[in-house]
Amino acid sequence: MNALSLPCSLLVLCCGLLAACSTLPPQGITPVTGFEPARYSGKWYEIARP
């Protein structure tokens, strides 16, 4: 192993992890219509947890 193998491996690993964290929605996705954000704002309480 040469001196560049570890830094190159880390660079490839970091690029792969960053590519996996894409925040773009898939093609063909449409947003929900009629969503009322005010209806869901406020304090929420947990009723049950599985």
N, C-alpha and C positions, 0 to 999 in steps of 0.2 A: 504494500500500500504506500502510495506517495503522500506528500504533505497536502495535496489539494483534494484528496478523496473525501475527507470528512467535511470540509466547508462546502464542497459541491453537493454532497448528499444532503446536508442541512438546507441548502438553497432549494434543491428540488423538492424536499419535503415541505418547506414553507410555501412554496409556490402551489403545490398540490392542495395544501390545507386552505389557502386563500381562495383558490378556484372553487373549492367545495362549498364555500360560504357565500355563494352568490345570492343576492337578495332580489334578483329579477324574477317576476312571476312567469310561470310557463305560458306558452303561446295559447291563445284561445280562452283565457280566463277573463271573465267580465265581473265587474263589481256588483254588489248587491244594490238593488234599487229600493228606495223607501226606508233606508236606515235612519233611525232617529237617535243621534248620539246623546241628546239630553235625557233620553229615557234610561240610558245605561250609566249615566254619571252619578256620582254620589258615593256613599259608604256602602260597601258590600260586606255581607257576613257569610261565613262558610256554614252551610247547613249540614252537609255530610261529606265524608271522605271515604272512598272505597278502600 
